Amino acid sequence: MDSASNGDGAHRAHDAAADGGAVAQVMQAPGSGRVEPGFWQDKRVLLTGHTGFKGTWLALWLQSLGAHVTGFSLGVPTQPALYELARADEGVERISGDVRNPEGVLAAVRDSAPEVIFHMAAQSLVRRSFAEPRETYETNVMGTVNVLDAVRIVGGVRVVVNVTSDKCYENREWDWGYREHEPMGGHDPYSSSKGCAELVTGAYRRSFFSDPAGARVASARAGNVIGGGDWGEDRLMPDLMRAAMNGSAARVRNPNSVRPWQHVLSPLSGYLVLAQSLWDRPEHAGPWNFGPAEDEARPVGWVVERVAELWPGAVRWEHDEGPHPHEARYLKLDSSRARKQLGWQPPMGLPEALKATVDWYRELSEGADMRVVTLGQIQALDHASTSS
């Protein structure tokens, strides 16, 4: 992995040098920054990892936009699962397969003949990566190789968006947000695997997808998403909501750690806008950050207290002092490139994100139809975007 120099001066000097060649691109007129329903109508989309938390939200959004969605996944990753609660399979042609199997991935790309691919299949948990490092690298690195190689062999794909993570960066615990040109790295196997996936994506883009008439390959980096239907282990919001619904106390590991919290629909809107832009602008192939506004990076403890205020009843929590595997205390993204070149803005602020998340779990606890609830939150965001 590449290394980076410590210090504010070195960082800013690097920024100036790296940004110098990009001034012309930054000055280009941005796109609409909005998800365009007309673009997605009847588009053939292959979505790997469609049964996961983020994958299910994206599958439902694409369904609501009129896309023909094919999902590729080994199965639901948790019990309960948003995919089942929201009955996302009602609008998806599902292919069962393991992204680590190159023949299965190749067959899925060939059979679905997608115009757009969102690659989201991943082992996405930092703590699990310590227990299962080999599986983490096989899934996140070789899974990416298998998808991109299938696109290379089959042909006919117009846009590929590989979803990685904000943790792909070599984290120096800086106070400022990381930009797309910062060195890749990672302290733990999960973060390292995502940095590797970015390097793989860059190599394939330069080696096999450099022709503007061919596939346009980009990567999208975001992190610390919250939203209804997340049941992942060792994640703050699922831990809080499980505790709230069963009356127990949530154990919080690092209340002073600062994270760039955002509702899941915010980065997903960025992925959709990026794919729209890539369709006509091959120069937008490359890495992109999709993070919240800078002042919405807040400590874990602050989020816990806000959730406790929003939940209709007591939410108890206690500090879990560990020991725990290493986790970064501070990490955020600089998303100015997406704002300037794509016209993208986070469509939901942190207060709204927390309220929407707590509302979703409250509706679940009251026996609501969670497909209706989930699609309703997507449609509310679409309406707010088009009316702004």
Long-range contacts (C-beta under 8 A, 24 or more apart in sequence): 1-170, 1-183, 1-184, 1-185, 1-186, 1-192, 1-195, 2-170, 2-183, 2-184, 2-185, 3-170, 3-183, 3-185, 4-170, 4-172, 4-182, 4-183, 4-185, 6-172, 11-174, 11-176, 14-181, 15-179, 18-179, 18-181, 25-283, 25-341, 26-337, 26-340, 26-341, 28-341, 30-339, 30-340, 30-341, 30-342, 30-343, 31-273, 31-276, 31-277, 31-341, 31-342, 31-343, 31-344, 32-273, 32-343, 33-273, 33-339, 33-342, 33-343, 33-344, 33-345, 34-273, 34-343, 34-385, 34-386, 35-61, 35-65, 35-269, 35-272, 35-273, 35-276, 35-382, 35-385, 36-276, 37-65, 37-66, 37-382, 39-276, 39-279, 40-65, 40-66, 40-67, 40-272, 41-65, 41-66, 41-67, 42-66, 42-67, 42-68, 43-67, 43-68, 43-115, 43-116, 44-68, 44-70, 44-112, 44-113, 44-114, 44-115, 44-116, 45-69, 45-70, 45-114, 45-115, 45-116, 45-117, 45-118, 46-70, 46-72, 46-108, 46-109, 46-112, 46-114, 46-116, 46-117, 46-118, 47-71, 47-72, 47-92, 47-117, 47-118, 47-120, 48-72, 48-73, 48-99, 48-105, 48-117, 48-118, 48-119, 48-120, 48-121, 48-143, 48-147, 49-73, 49-99, 49-119, 49-120, 49-121, 49-122, 50-83, 50-88, 50-92, 50-94, 50-120, 51-75, 51-76, 51-77, 51-81, 51-83, 51-88, 52-77, 52-83, 52-120, 52-121, 52-122, 52-124, 53-77, 53-78, 53-82, 53-225, 53-227, 53-229, 53-230, 53-231, 53-232, 53-264, 54-120, 54-163, 54-225, 54-264, 54-267, 54-268, 55-83, 55-120, 55-121, 56-81, 56-82, 56-83, 56-86, 56-88, 56-229, 57-82, 57-227, 57-229, 57-264, 57-265, 57-268, 57-374, 57-378, 58-118, 58-120, 58-268, 58-271, 59-83, 59-88, 59-91, 59-92, 60-86, 60-88, 60-91, 60-371, 60-374, 60-375, 60-378, 61-265, 61-268, 61-272, 61-378, 63-88, 63-91, 63-92, 64-375, 64-378, 64-379, 64-382, 68-93, 69-93, 70-94, 70-95, 70-108, 70-112, 70-114, 71-95, 72-97, 72-99, 72-105, 72-108, 72-121, 73-97, 73-121, 74-98, 74-99, 77-232, 78-231, 78-232, 78-233, 79-231, 80-231, 81-229, 81-231, 82-228, 82-229, 82-230, 82-231, 82-370, 82-374, 85-229, 85-364, 85-370, 85-371, 86-229, 86-370, 86-371, 86-373, 86-374, 86-375, 87-371, 88-371, 90-371, 99-139, 99-143, 99-146, 99-147, 100-138, 100-139, 100-142, 100-143, 100-146, 101-146, 102-145, 102-146, 102-149, 102-150, 105-143, 105-146, 105-147, 105-149, 105-150, 106-146, 106-149, 106-150, 106-153, 106-154, 108-150, 109-147, 109-150, 109-151, 109-154, 109-157, 110-150, 110-154, 113-156, 114-157, 115-156, 115-157, 115-158, 115-159, 116-157, 116-158, 116-159, 116-160, 116-161, 116-275, 116-279, 117-147, 117-151, 117-157, 117-159, 117-160, 117-161, 118-161, 118-163, 118-271, 118-275, 119-143, 119-144, 119-147, 119-160, 119-161, 119-162, 119-163, 120-163, 122-163, 123-190, 123-193, 124-165, 124-190, 124-232, 125-190, 125-232, 125-233, 125-234, 125-235, 126-167, 126-188, 126-190, 126-191, 126-234, 126-325, 126-327, 127-233, 127-234, 127-324, 127-325, 128-190, 128-233, 128-234, 129-188, 129-189, 129-190, 129-193, 130-188, 130-189, 130-325, 133-189, 136-189, 136-190, 136-193, 137-189, 137-193, 137-196, 139-193, 140-190, 140-193, 140-194, 140-196, 140-197, 141-193, 141-196, 141-197, 141-200, 144-197, 144-200, 144-201, 145-200, 145-204, 148-200, 148-201, 148-204, 148-208, 148-217, 149-204, 151-209, 151-215, 151-217, 152-204, 152-208, 152-209, 155-214, 157-215, 158-215, 158-216, 158-278, 158-279, 159-215, 159-216, 159-218, 159-275, 159-278, 159-279, 160-209, 160-215, 160-216, 160-217, 160-218, 161-218, 161-219, 161-220, 161-271, 161-274, 161-275, 161-278, 162-197, 162-201, 162-217, 162-218, 162-219, 162-220, 163-219, 163-220, 163-222, 163-271, 164-194, 164-197, 164-198, 164-201, 164-219, 164-220, 164-221, 165-190, 165-191, 165-194, 165-221, 165-222, 165-223, 166-221, 166-222, 166-223, 166-224, 166-260, 166-289, 166-291, 166-331, 166-332, 166-333, 167-191, 167-194, 167-223, 167-328, 167-331, 168-194, 168-195, 168-197, 168-198, 168-221, 169-195, 169-331, 170-195, 171-328, 171-331, 173-328, 173-329, 173-330, 173-331, 174-330, 175-330, 176-332, 176-334, 177-260, 177-289, 177-291, 177-294, 177-332, 177-333, 177-334, 177-335, 178-289, 178-331, 178-332, 178-333, 178-334, 179-289, 179-334, 179-336, 179-337, 180-221, 180-286, 180-287, 180-288, 180-289, 180-337, 187-326, 187-328, 188-325, 188-326, 188-327, 198-287, 201-287, 202-287, 205-285, 205-286, 209-285, 212-282, 212-283, 213-282, 216-278, 216-279, 216-281, 216-282, 216-284, 216-285, 217-285, 218-274, 218-278, 218-284, 218-285, 218-286, 218-287, 218-288, 219-286, 219-287, 219-288, 220-267, 220-270, 220-271, 220-274, 220-287, 220-288, 220-290, 221-287, 221-288, 221-289, 221-290, 221-333, 222-262, 222-266, 222-267, 222-270, 222-289, 222-290, 222-291, 222-333, 223-259, 223-260, 223-291, 223-331, 223-333, 224-259, 224-260, 224-261, 224-262, 225-262, 225-263, 225-264, 225-266, 225-267, 226-261, 226-262, 226-263, 226-264, 226-353, 226-354, 226-357, 227-263, 227-264, 227-265, 227-353, 227-356, 227-357, 227-360, 228-356, 228-357, 228-359, 228-360, 228-361, 228-363, 228-364, 228-370, 228-373, 228-374, 228-377, 229-360, 229-370, 229-374, 230-264, 236-300, 236-303, 236-304, 237-307, 237-357, 240-304, 240-307, 240-315, 240-317, 241-358, 241-361, 243-315, 243-316, 243-317, 244-307, 244-311, 244-313, 244-315, 244-361, 245-361, 245-365, 248-316, 249-316, 249-317, 249-318, 250-304, 250-315, 250-316, 250-317, 250-318, 251-317, 251-318, 251-319, 251-320, 252-300, 252-301, 252-304, 252-317, 252-318, 252-319, 252-320, 253-300, 253-320, 253-322, 253-324, 253-327, 254-300, 254-324, 254-327, 254-329, 255-299, 255-300, 255-301, 255-304, 255-319, 256-299, 256-300, 256-301, 256-329, 257-299, 257-300, 257-327, 257-328, 257-329, 257-330, 258-297, 258-298, 258-299, 258-300, 258-329, 258-330, 258-331, 258-332, 259-297, 259-298, 259-299, 259-300, 259-303, 259-331, 259-332, 260-291, 260-292, 260-296, 260-297, 260-331, 260-332, 260-333, 261-292, 261-296, 261-297, 261-298, 261-303, 261-350, 261-353, 261-354, 262-291, 262-292, 262-296, 262-346, 262-348, 262-350, 262-353, 263-348, 263-352, 263-353, 263-356, 263-357, 265-347, 265-348, 265-377, 265-378, 265-381, 266-290, 266-292, 266-346, 266-347, 266-348, 266-353, 267-291, 269-344, 269-347, 269-381, 269-385, 270-338, 270-342, 270-344, 273-338, 273-342, 273-343, 273-344, 274-338, 274-342, 274-344, 277-342, 284-341, 284-342, 288-337, 288-338, 288-342, 289-333, 289-334, 289-335, 289-337, 289-338, 290-333, 290-335, 290-338, 290-344, 290-346, 291-332, 291-333, 291-334, 291-335, 291-346, 292-346, 292-349, 292-350, 293-346, 293-349, 294-332, 296-349, 296-350, 297-332, 298-350, 303-354, 306-351, 306-354, 307-354, 307-358, 310-354, 310-355, 310-358, 311-358, 311-362, 312-362, 347-381, 347-384, 347-385, 348-381
